[in-house]
Amino acid sequence: MAANNNTQQWSSRWGFMLAAIGSAVGLANIWRFPYAVGEGGGGAFVLVYLLAVLTLALPLLIAEFMVGRRGQASPPRSIAAVAKESSGSSRWVLMGYGGSIAALLILAFYGVVGGWTITYVIKMSSGSLSGLSGEQLGGVFDQVNGDPWMLLLAYSVFIAVTVFISSKGIQSGVERTTKVLMPALFVMLLAMVVYAAIYGDFAAALRFLFTPDFSQITSSVVLDAFGQAFFSVSVGYTNLMAYGAYLKRDVNIPRSCAVIVTADTLVALLAGLAIFPIIFAYNLEPSGGPGLVFMTLPIAFGEIAGGAILGSLFFVLLAFAALTSALSMLEAPVAWVCDLFHWSRRRAVFIMGGVVWVLGLLCVFSFNLLSSTYPLGMFDYFAGKTFFDLFDFITTRIAAPLIGSCIALFVGWVVTKKICAEELAMKETGILFMLWLYAVRFLVPLVLAALCYSLLTA
């Protein structure tokens, strides 16, 4: 077993679980899942999504935590330690570097979306969105992005809060915050579901989400559902490998991962049950795309009783989800530079936070001052892509599937079965262990290769 290079650990299994659930539960659950379901035909998409969580996200999540706890260091050093222990190539460490760099790029553009949630909390609570048409709400969204200094302020607040919490450390910062935010998020989401059940068309939402039309299951729907499961659980960036490094030996990784993906899936489904009854009650389009949350839902919030309060609650919920995921994104690069330069955590957090903030300026100004700047526009493939688009494209369409595939191949073919069985507290010949090993060796890499190809050729 690798030497323990960490001075920090989760204070309790409960604290770890909430932090890991917070990492998984993010904008992909509450912002992306409803419109992905809407575009994917409802119940058919949900059915494939649940299968994808079980066969793709869960095996890869177990693999990430396993390597992190075995290595007891930042993702690059954990990978190097486990590769050495398994007599594997030291070159596998490259996926640790790639994961940390990708996390910085993700947080740079993710922070802009986090800034949107803060802005909409203010706008919704002030009542300035009440009674607006879809076209007018689209104009509000364009106005939010068109003002570089207001967007910069909202983005900066989101990044500053993330950095401040992370600088307090694992137990006093990340763990303490998620212990408050995650239960609050669940309570708010349940309150919204109850409200939607009373004032929305709950029966229509239930039919849409849980009555699959198998004719809707196409290759595109399958790939979209697997992609949603992959991004929803936040695997593939080594963020959760960093969280795994702080795990105590008495934590059962497979059992914990099962709870995490269950909670993550539950949040996604609850988000659907909170949003679709309102959508159907006001005859709005469920396949509203990315604008469903920011440009479609406010129409309904503006018409229902207590809509300003409900809408404000929803965007607070969205902000909480964004923040808990942002904390995990910062963890991998922070742990990396702490190991590399022997910096204190506080110094590493502020420096990496500063790097993220500077990178994010390109994304902020992509909507206004740099809206006509296409850095790779000389290539037809990247024509029309701003810095924001490029950061999104590189991280979600290339880095995540590629690094996720590498993690699966590394754990499945390089790490010895003895190490895997020891970390997972399973027998090498056990049926569950063999099913997990088969998944990481064959199923996960093949699915991610297909997903990557689909994303790059879309």
KEKEVO-202414 format. One record per residue (C-alpha): residue in one letter; x, y negated, z negated. Coordinates in steps of 0.25 Angstrom, whole numbers, plus 5000, padded with zeros to 4 digits. Example, Ala and Ser with C-alpha at 12.3 -4.5 7.8 and 13.67 -1.06 7.14 Angstrom:
// residues 2
a504950184969
s505550044971
END
This chain:
// residues 458
m500050005000
a500549865003
a501049774992
n500049674987
n500449544992
n499149474986
t499049394974
q497549384976
q496449484975
w494949474975
s494449464961
s493349574963
r492749664973
w491549574973
g492349454976
f493049524987
m491749574993
l491149434993
a492349375000
a492449485010
i490949465013
g491149315014
s492249345024
a491249425032
v490049345030
g490249225039
l489649145051
a489649275059
n488549325050
i487649205048
w487949115060
r488349225071
f487549345067
p486149285069
y486449235083
a487249355087
v485949445083
g485049345090
e485949355103
g486049505101
g484649545101
g484349555086
g484249695080
a485049765091
f486249675088
v486049695072
l486049845074
v487349845082
y487949735072
l487749825060
l488449945068
a489549855071
v489749805056
l489849955052
t490750005063
l491649885066
a491649775055
l491649875043
p492849965048
l493649845051
l493349775038
i493749895030
a495049895039
e495349745036
f495149755021
m495949885020
v497249825027
g497149705018
r497049775005
r498149875009
g499049755013
q498649665002
a499149545010
s498749455021
p498249525033
p499649515041
r500349575029
s499349675026
i499349725040
a500849735040
a500849805026
v499849905030
a500449925044
k501849955037
e501150055027
s500550125039
s501850125047
g501150035058
s501749925066
s501949785060
r501349725072
w499949745066
v500249625058
l499949535070
m498449565068
g498549505054
y499249375060
g498149375071
g497049385060
s497549275052
i497749175064
a496349215069
a495749185055
l496349045056
l495749015070
i494349075065
l494348985053
a494648865062
f493348875070
y492548945059
g492748825051
v492048745061
v490848825060
g490948815045
g490948665047
w489648685055
t488948755043
i489348645034
t488848535043
y487548605045
v487348625030
i487348475029
k486548445042
m485448555037
s485348505023
s485248355027
g484048395036
s484748335049
l484448465057
s482948475053
g481948465065
l483048465076
s482848545089
g483848645094
e484348545104
q484548445092
l485248545083
g486148585095
g486448435095
v486748435080
f487748545082
d488448475093
q488448355085
v489148425073
n490248485083
g490348355090
d490748275078
p492248315076
w492448245063
m491148305056
l491448445062
l492848425057
l492348385043
a491448505042
y492548605047
s493548545037
v492648555025
f492448705029
i493948735030
a494248655018
v493248735010
t493748865015
v495248825012
f494848774998
i494248904994
s495248995000
s496348914993
k495848954980
g496249094982
i495549234984
q494849244971
s494649094967
g494349044981
v493849154991
e493249254982
r492549144972
t491949074984
t491449194991
k490849244978
v489949114978
l489749104993
m489349244997
p488249264987
a487749124990
l487749155005
f486949285003
v485949214994
m485749095004
l485649195015
l484549275008
a483849155005
m483749115019
v483249255023
v482149245013
y481849105018
a481849165033
a480949275028
i479949185023
y479949065033
g480549135046
d480049255055
f480749365046
a480049475054
a480549435067
a481949425061
l481949565056
r481449615069
f482549545077
l483649585067
f483249725064
t482449785076
p483549815086
d483149815101
f484149925106
s484049865120
q484749745115
i486049825112
t486949795123
s488549795123
s488549645121
v487649655109
v488549775103
l489849695105
d489149565099
a488649645087
f490049705085
g490649575086
q489749515076
a490049625066
f491549605068
f491549455066
s490449455055
v491249545046
s492549455049
v493449575052
g494549565062
y495249445057
t496049505045
n495249405035
l494749525028
m496049595028
a496549475020
y495349485010
g495749635009
a497049605004
y496449554991
l495649674989
k495949764976
r496149914977
d494849954971
v493949884982
n493349994991
i493649935005
p492550015013
r491449985003
s491849845002
c491849825017
a490449895018
v489849795008
i490549675016
v489949715029
t488649745023
a488549605017
d489049545030
t488049615038
l486949575028
v487249435029
a487149435044
l485849505043
l485349405033
a485749295041
g484949345052
l483749365043
a483949225038
i484049165052
f483149245062
p481849225054
i481949075056
i482449085070
f481249175074
a480249085066
y480548965074
n480649035087
l482149005089
e483149095097
p483849195089
s484949205100
g485349065097
g486849095098
p487849025089
g486948905088
l485848985081
v486348935067
f486748795070
m485748755081
t484548855080
l484348885065
p484248735061
i483048725070
a482248815061
f482848765048
g482348625053
e480948675054
i480748775042
a480348735027
g481648705019
g482448715032
a483548615028
i483748695015
l483748825022
g484648775034
s485648715024
l485648845016
f485948925029
f487148835033
v487748845019
l487648995021
l488348985034
a489448895028
f489648995016
a489749105026
a490749025034
l491548995022
t491749135017
s492249185030
a493149065032
l493849105018
s494149245024
m494649185037
l495649095029
e496149215021
a496949295031
p497849175036
v498049125021
a498449265017
w499449275029
v500149145026
c500249175011
d500949305014
l501749245025
f502249115019
h502049155004
w501149025002
s500149014991
r498749044995
r498348894993
r499348845002
a499048955013
v497548915012
f497748775014
i498748785025
m497948895033
g496748805030
g497448695036
v497848775049
v496348815050
w495848675049
v496848625060
l496448735069
g494948715066
l495148565071
l495248625085
c493948695083
v493248575077
f493648485088
s493248585098
f491848535097
n492148395099
l493548325101
l494048455108
s492748505114
s493348485128
t494648555125
y494848695129
p496248735125
l496248865134
g495348805144
m496448835155
f496048985154
d494649015160
y494349115148
f494449005138
a493848895146
g492848805138
k493348855125
t493748755114
f494648775102
f493448825094
d493048925105
l494448975106
f494648995091
d493349075091
f493749145104
i495149185100
t494749235086
t493349305088
r493549355102
i495049395102
a495649395088
a494549455079
p494349585088
l495849595091
i496249585077
g495049675072
s495449785082
c496949775077
i496449795063
a495649915066
l496749975074
f497749945064
v496950005052
g496450125061
w497750165067
v498950105060
v498550105045
t498650245040
k497350325036
k497950345022
i498050195020
c496650175025
a496050285017
e496750235005
e496250085006
l494850125009
a494750234998
m494350335008
k494750475012
e495550485026
t494650595030
g493350535025
i492250505035
l492050355032
f493550335033
m493650405046
l492450325052
w493150195047
l494450245053
y493750275066
a493150145067
v494450065065
r495150155074
f494250155086
l492850085084
v493349945079
p494449925089
l493549965101
v492449885097
l493349765094
a493949785108
a492649785115
l492249665106
c493449585110
y493249615125
s491849575124
l492149445117
l493249405127
t492449435139
a491149375134
END
